[in-house]
């Protein structure tokens, strides 16, 4: 077994989610490279966020690289302090020699990426009458069904895909029983789905005012929790990344992550 170099792993990540597809405002790519000299990557840990627990798990499993979907460096950093959670995690990763890479919106927009994975959940194996991108940069998708889909069936499909028992729904005064089209976007997809022209809008979270505007326009909004619309795709990413190296790279999905919100 010959472990690939960091550059070889980054090349495959770029093939899966080309960084040129990322939003202009985003900060994607290799964000932390502790070792300047060429290095080998034997194990990769996939996560949604780089947190203290993520770095601890990376050290425990001896990962050389963490692929964190959300960029841990987003706004310019004026200082690095251990009393800030994100900065503390970055410092710990650097001290442990763990590199950090973030694909974020590049992964959303990529063919067979996160947005397409969400569309697959909506379709439930059925062929679409139409599947088109939506949002500036194509970070979302709109699915149109050949026949109207019962709204209750759509909710069941979403719960299975997101591994959740509950969803939040904002609906017009007259509830929708059947659905002809659905717009999907990961994370906070309010701006992506605005004006996409679908009966139902599915995302992780949406602001109060965006939800009110959507409902006033006749759409139904379904939210599942920000990271719940993203975390399940890590298993897909794990298979694709591992397959590219035919057993020479060990790829794990972080077990330490938890949704910050719980039902009380």
Secondary structure, 3 states (H helix, E strand, C coil): CCCEEHHHHHHHHHHHCCHHHCCCCCCCEEEECCCCCCCEECEEEEECCCCHHHHHHHHHHCCCEEEECCCCCCCCCCCCCCCCHHHHHHHHHHHHCCEEEECCHHHHHCCCCHHHHHHHHHHCCCCCCEEEEECCCCCEEEEEEEEEEEHHHHHHHHHHHHCCCCCEEECCCCCCCEEEEEEECCCECHHHHCCCCCCEEEECECCHHHHHHHHHCCCEEEECCCHHHCCCHHHHHHHHHHHCCCCCCEEEECCCCCCCCCCC
